[in-house]
Amino acid sequence: MSTDPSASGSEHPAIASLRRLMPSDRGQNEQVDWPAIEAAWGTAFPSDYVAFMAEYGSGAISDSFEVIQPNTPVLDGTSGMGQETANALGDWPASGIPSEPSDLRPPVIAWGVTVVGDIACWRTSAAKPDDWTVAVFKNRKRDPWREYDCGMAEFLRRTFAGEWDENPFGDETLWNEIPQEFVHWREEADLFDEDNPWAGL
């Protein structure tokens, strides 16, 4: 069963910290069918991500990073978690892939992607999703994988604040730059029909 802070009226502390650096006024509740998503992946998801989807939803950060939509692992031509996870697993070290075919949960699950093809994932080795770390596949690197000992919301906050020893991504837009701007994908799609939603931001 998912832990959804919004359902109990409480607020996830990592989302509260992130909001100081990236306002959520252009976010929307994604209305995710979590039981269906969890059944498809064979796992629950971290509570900060559940809270992020309830407050921000899926969308773009400063026109350079996409927090992708949670969908099933089935590859049906639809972009999102399933497709980006498949892309990440294509470059994951073979030694990190579970040998048990009955284990539905892959070693990494994608939650974000940059404009230059870097993929932000969870490293799912911990039993509890709230203990999952972030693993980033940095495109065009000889040793592309690096792991960060925190969840996705804290990872974004620390990236915006420039608190890592180096930029986790190949694009500089999110690195050591605040505030960041989030636009939900529905608003972004509507505004692209009229104009560039990022113009003037």
N, C-alpha and C positions, 0 to 999 in steps of 0.2 A: 504494500500500500504506500502511495506517495505521501511525503510530508510536505504539505502545502501551507506555508506560513500565512498566506492570505485567507485561508479558510478559517483559521482560528482567530483572526483579527490581529495577530502579532506580525512583527516585521522582521525580516531576515537581516541581521546586523551587517553582513557583507554587502547586501544591496543598498542599505542605508549609507554605507561608506562610499560605495560606487556612485551613488546619486549626487554626492557633493562635487564630483568631477565630471559627471555626465548626466545632465537633467533628463528626467523621464517624461517630460511634458508632451513629447511627440511619440510616445509609446502607446501600445494598445494591448489589452489582455488577449493573448493568443487563443484562449479557449481550447486548450489541448485535451484530447481524450487520453489521459494518462494511463488508465487501465489497459487500453488497446496498445499503446506504445510500449508499455512495460512488458506486456505479454509477447509482443513481437520480438523484443530484444532480449527477453529472458532476465530482466533486471529492472529494479527501480532506478531513479535518477537522482543526482544530488539536489538537496533542498534549495541551494542558491540558484541553480538553473531553473527549477520549478518556479521559484519566486521571481526570477528574471522574466520568464515567459508570461507570468501574470501581470507584471508591471510594464515591462518594455515590449515584450513579444519578440518576434523575429524581425530583423531589419539590419540596416547599414549604420556603421559608425564612421562618421566623417568621410564618407564616400570611398573608404579604403578597406573596410573589414565588414564581413557579413556574419552576423550571428544567425546560424541557419535554422530552418524549421525542423522540429522533431517529426520524423516520419519513420516508416518501417524499413527494415533492411532490404526489402524486396526492390531490386533494380528494375524500375519500370519507365526509365527515361525522365523521371521527376527529380529535380535537384533537391538537395536537402541532406539530412543526416545520413540516410542510407547511401547515397551516391558518394558523399565526401568520405564516409568511413571506408567504403570500398577503395577509393583512391589512396587513402592513408595506408590501408592494409597491404596494398600493392608494393609499398616501400618499407613495410615493417620488418624488422629482422625475423627470420624464420624461427629462431630459437625462442622468440617471445610469443609464438602462436600456440595456444593450448593443443595438446595432442588428442584430448577426448572429444570425439565428434558430437557427443551429447551436450557439451557445454555451449549453450546458445550465445553467451556473452563473449564478444571478441576482445582481444587484448587492448585495443584502443577503440574509442567511439568518438567521432568528430562532432564538434559543436560550433566551429567557426572557420572561416577561410578568408585569406587576404586577396587583394587585387593581383598580387604577384604569384599566387598559387601556394602560399604557405597554409598549412592546415593545423588548426588548434584542436586538440583531442583531449579526452580523459584517458589516463592510464588506469585501466579497470582492475588491477591486480588486488586491491583491497576488497575485503568482503562487504564493507559498508560503503555505499555510494558517496556519502559525505566525507569519506577518507580518500577518495580518488584524487590523484594529482593531475596536473595538466602536462601533457606531452605535446610539443610542437614539432611538426615536420617543416623544416625550413628549406624551401625549394632552392635548387641550384647550389646546395652545399655538399661537400665531400662526405661529411659526417652529419647527416641532416637532422637527426632526432636529438632533442634535449628535453629533460623533464624538470618541472617546477613544482616545488612542494607546497601547493595550495590549490584551492578550488578555482572555478572559472571566474567568478566575480572578483575575488581578491587578485587573481592574475591580471585581469583587465585594469583594476585600480593601480596596481604596482607598475604596470606597463605605462599607463598614462602619466604616472608620477615619476617615471624614470628611475625606479628603485632596483632594477636588476643591474648586474655588472655589464650587460650589453643589451641591445635591442633584440627581443626574441624573434622579430620578423625582418624580412628583407625590404619592407617598405617603411619609411620613416614617419608616416602620418600619425600613428598612435603613440609613438615613443616620446616620453618626456614632454608632453604637450597637453595642457588643460586650459579651458574645459574642452571636452569632446562633445560632438553632436550626434545624437541618435535619431534616426527617422525610421518608423515602422514601414515594413515592405508595402502595406496597402496604401499608405499615404505617398510613399515614394513612387509607386506605380501610377497613382492618380495624377501626381504632379508632373511626372515625365510626359504625360499626354499633353500637358500645357506648356511646361517649361522645365528647366533643370532645377530639381528641388534643393540642390546644394548651392545654387547661385546666391551670393550675398551672405552666406553663413560664415 
